[in-house]
C-alpha cells in the first residue's frame, strides 16, 4: 500500500493556484475560483486540510469524495489513437 504524506495549508494554496478559475470541478459544479475564494478564509482552509489529513491518517476516503469526470481529448494529426500518448 502506498504511504501518503500529510500536507500543509501552504501546499494546498500552492496547488490551487495552478488551476484555471473557469473550469468546473465535477458533479458539484463548483468552479476553481469559488474554491479559491473559500480557501482564502483561514478557518475554512485549516478545516479542509485537517479533514484531508485525518482521512490520510485513518486510511479512509469517504465515498462522496471519490466521484470524478474525465474528458479525454485526442491530439490532432495522430495516425492511430490506440496509445495513451495520442491523447
N, C-alpha and C positions, 0 to 999 in steps of 0.2 A: 504494500500500500504506500502511496506517495505521502511524504510528510509535507504539510502545509505550514508556512511561516505566518505568524500573526502580522498584521500590518498596522501602520500608524495613520493618524489623521493626515499628515503631510503626503504620505504615499497615495491616499485616496484623492486628495486635492490635485496632486500631480497627474494622476491617471485621468481624472475628469477633464482636465484642461485639454487633453488630446482629442476629445470628441467634438464633432460638428454639432452646433446648437440646434440645427433644424431637423435632425433625424429623430424619429420615434424609437423608443426602446423596445417596444413589443406590444403585447396584449393590453397593457395599461395605457398606451398611447401618450405616456409622459415624454416630453422632449428632454434632451440633454440640458437645454438652457434652464428648464424648470428644476431639474435635479440639482444643477449647479447653484441655482438660487436658494434652494432649500439647504444645501450644504454650506452656504455662507454663514448660517446660524450655527455657532459653535456647539450648542446643546444638541441640535439635530445631527451634526457631524459626529460628535462624540458617541451619541446613542447608536448611530449606524455602524460605526467602527466597532463598538462594544458588542453589538448583536452579531456582526460578521465574525469577530474573533471568538466569541463564545461558540458559534457554530463550528468553527475550525477546531477549537479545543475539545468539544464534545464529539466531533466526528459525525455530526448530523446536519444536513442541509435540508430545511423544510421543503416539502414538495411544491408549495406555491412559489418558491424561488427558482425552480428549475425550468419552467417552460421557456422556449426561445423560438424565434423565427430566423431562418437562414435564407438568404437570397443569393443564389449562385449566378454570377454574371460571366458569360463566356468572353474570353479575349477575342478581339476581331482577327480575322485572317488566319485562323489556325486550320491546318489541313484535317485534323481529327480532334475530337473532343472526348477521347477515352482516357485522358491523362489528367490528373489534378492540376498540372502546370498549365493547362489550357483554360483555366478559369481564374 
